[in-house]
Amino acid sequence: MSMMKIGLMDDELLFTEGLSLLIERIPDCQVVYKNNNPATLIQDFRDLKEEELPDILLLDIQMEPISGLVLVEQLLPNFPNIKILILSSHYKSNMIGHMLKLGVSGFLPKVVDLEVLKLALKTVYQTGVYVSAADYQLLHQYLNNPNKKVSFDLKDQLTDREVEVIRLICQEFTNQEIADQLFLSKRTVESHRQRVLDKLGLKNTIGLVIYALANEIFVPKK
């Protein structure tokens, strides 16, 4: 795996420095950007060359003078290749649902051990999404709220094989791991994934996870 470039955005200097030291202990990870002033983040990224931008940005949601939510709404349209992991001490199902719909790649508690952090970064880098079992439950709860229920009418157009692939994607397997489990080539799995996105009119893996949960194609274990 190539070196993962990591960015950190949190308005608490001590937290940023501590998290940076933790990440530097992870093989194949390099912290290439740190910032404690959310007001300068967007301009900083505009000033960087494409190859200097982080692959993954760990972003605090509760900051001053600009919240992480506002930054997400500004970042994703302008820097679509940067994957965003939200850092938060407290979040509820409605926050997870809303942020995933915006296009963030996952969530981490601000107090996180090294192994969980390593897994989250690797999973986001390889698959584009990291959602823990607990967060899947919160997202499922959000999508099954009558006021938030998502309705699709294309479920019957999916083949059995495509449904298998969707379920494995929701379990955060990579294309190669899915190929190994289904005795397919990696290229065939990539074709299935893209065909599903095209059929459902979805843009990315996050949208696919939301679709699968909303239509109970994938039901997380309690």
N, C-alpha and C positions, 0 to 999 in steps of 0.2 A: 504494500500500500504506500502511495506517495505521502509526503509530508503534509499534514493538515495545518492550514494557517488559521489561527484562532484570534478573534477580536473580543475585547471585553469592554462593556459599557455599563458603568455603575457610578452613582454619584458619591459613593463612600470609598475614599482612597484606600483605607486599610483593607477593606473587603476585596477590592480589585487586586491589590498587591498579593494578598493571601491566596486568592484564586489563581493568580498568575503562577505563583510558586508551585501550586498543586498541579496545574496543567503541564508545567515544564517537566514533571516527573513521569508523564505519560509518553511512551515511545511514539514516534511519528507525529508529535504535536509540537507546534511552535507558536507562541504568542507574538503576533506581528502588530497588534494595535491595542492600546489601552487608553481609556478616556474617562474622566470623572465629571465632564461638563457636557450634558446632553445637548445643549444649545449649539455646540460646534460639530457634532457628529456628522451631519449631512454634508457640510462644507468640507470637512476633513476627507470624507470618502470621494467627493468630487475632485479633490486635489490629488488623489492617489492614482497611479497607473492601474490598469486592470489587474496586472499580475501582482500588485502590491496589496490588493484588497483581501480581507480575510475570507476563507471558505465558509466559516461558521462564526456568527456573532452571538455571544452570550449577553443578553440584554435584561437589565433590571426593569421591572414594570412600574415601580413606584419611585419616581425621581422628580426633582425640581431643577429648573423651572419648567421642564418639558417631560411629560410622562412617557413611559415606554410605549404605551398604546399609540400615542401620536407619532412617535418615531417609527413604529412598525408601519403605520399608514403612509409615511413618507419614504421609508426605505424600500419596501417591496416593489413599488412601481419603477423606482429609479435604479435599483440594484437587485434585479431578479435572481442573480446567480448566488447571492449571499443567503445562506440558510440561517434562520434565526431560532435560537433556543432561549425561551423566556425564563428568567430567574425570578422566583417569588416565594416569600415565606408563607403567604396565604392566597389561595385561589379557589374559586368555586366552579361549578359546572358551567355556569353561563359565561365565565371568562374563558374557559378552555374552548367551548364551542365557538365563541365569537372570534377568538384569536386564530383558531385553526381555519375558520372560514376566510380570515384575512390572508392566510398563507404561511403562518409561522410553522416551524418544523417540530416543535415539541416544548416540553416544560421540565424544569428542574427546580427542586427546593434550594433555597440559598444555603442551607446546611446540607452538604452532600459529601459522601465519602468518595474516595479515589476510584473504587471499582465501578460505582454507578456513573460517575462522571466519565470514566473511560468508555463504558458501554454506550452512553448517550452520544458522545462525540463520534465514536466509530459508526454507530448505527445511522446517525443523521448524515454523516459524510458518505456512507455507502448506499443508503436507501432513501434519504431525503426526509425521513420522519422518525421521531422517537416519542412513543407514548407509553408510559408505564402502565401496569395492570390497574393500579388505582385510578390513573387518569382516564383510562378506557371506561371505567365504571362511571366516572363523572361525565364523560362525553356522552355515554349511552343514556344517562339520566337526562342530560340536556336535550338530546334529540328526541326523547320520548315524552318530553313536556308537550302537552297538547297545543300550547301557544307557540312552540318552536318546531313542531313536526315538519320534517322535510318530505315532500312528495315527489316521487319520480314515477314515470310510467314506462320505463324501458327495461325493467328487470327481466321480463320474459325473453328479451332479445339476446341475453347472455347464454353462451353454451355452458355445458357442465364443466368443461376444461377451464373456461374463463372464470367461472365461479371458484374453482379450486385455486387458481392463480391469485384471485382477489383475497381469498382467505389467508393464503400464505403471505401475501404482501402485508396484510393487517397484522400478522404476527412478526413482522419486521425481518423476514428472511430476504437475503439479497437475491438478485436474479440467478446467480450461480447456484445458490443453495436450493432455490425453487427448482431449477433445472435438475439438480441431483435427486431431489425427492420425487419428481414426476417422471424421471428418466427421459428428459428432453434436453435439447441443446440450449445453451444460454441464449443464442440468437432467437430460438423459437419462443422462449419465455419473454424476451424483449418485445417480440412481435405481438404476443398475446396481451401484454401490458398496454402497448400503444393502441391496439385495436379496441380494448376496453375503454380507454380514455376517449378515443374518437367516438365510439358508440354512445357513450354517456355524456359527451360534450364537456368533459372535465379537463382541467389544465395540468394537474399534478397529482402526486401520491396522496397529499393531504385531502384533496377533494374526493379521491377514491375511498379513503378510510371513512370519511363522513358519509358517503353514499352507502357503503357496506353496513355501517352501524344503523343508519336511518332505515334501511330496508331489511335489517336483520339477516343479511348474508353472512355477517360475522357477528357473533355474540360473545363478548369477553367472559371468561370464567370468573365467577365471584370468589 
